[in-house]
Amino acid sequence: MGGTLEAARNAQAAFDVQTAGIASGRVELVEDGKPMPFTDSSTEPDSSGSVHALWTSDGARHLFLAEVFGPGGNLWLLGNPIYVNWPKKP
């Protein structure tokens, strides 16, 4: 969970979140502090407990993370961030 990624403008990145034991919960993928809009993916885990999303890079710097919420809206899990196009440490 977490890491860094370089993504040129118009490059696609696939985000896959693997979950277990959250049948009554929901997964939210967050881009730069805001929920990601989904056009060709779902925030409902599939039968294997996974959530998949495709994202097209604009070449700029971004931060992504996954959040898992319980049925009452309580935060169950906050994932480690994925940094896209951030400067590398010297």
N, C-alpha and C positions, 0 to 999 in steps of 0.2 A: 504494500500500500504506500502510495506517495512516490515522488521521484521528479525527474526533470525530462523535458522533451523539447526538441527543436522541430518546428513546423513552419515551413515556408508558406508564403501567401498561396491560398487555394489548395494547400495540402489537406487531406482528410486524416483525422485521427479517430480511432474507435475507442470508446471508453466502455469497459465491462466491469460491472460490480457484482461480485459473487457474495451471496448472503446465505444464511442458514437460520432457521427458527424464527422467521419474522412473518409468518403467514398472515398475521393480522396487522402488519405494519406496512409502511411504504418507504421507498427510496427516493431521495431527491438529489440530483446532481446540480452542483452550484458552480457558476462561472463568475469570477470576479465579485463574489458576494451576493449574486442574484441567481435565482433558480434558472436553469437552462431551459429555453423553449424547446420542446420536442416536436419534430415534424415526422421523423421516420423511426422513432423509438418509443419506448414505454417506460414509465416509472413504476409499473406494476411488475414485481418479479415474475419470471416465467416459471414453468414447472420445475426447473432445476434451481430456482432461487436466484437467478441472474437478472441483471438489468443491463441493457445495451443501448449505447447512443453513438451516433456519428456526428462529428463536428468538423466544420471547414474553417481552417485558419485564415485570419486576415493578416498574418505576418507580425502582429503586435504581441506584446507580453500579456500573458493571462495566468490566472490561478484557478485551479479546479479542485473540488473536493466532493465527497459523497456524504450525505447525511441520511440516517435511518430514523424514522419517526414511528412511535407506537400508535395504536388506534385512537387514543385520546389527544394526539398531536404532541406528546412529549418526546423530546429528543432522546433516542436510545443510543445512537452512535454517531460520532463525528470522525470522518476519515482523515487521514493525512493528506496534505495538499500535493497536487501535481503542478509543477511550475512549467509553463510553456514559454519558450523564447526569453528566458531570464538570462542575464549575463553570467558567464561561468566564473567561478572563483579562481583567482590567480594561483 
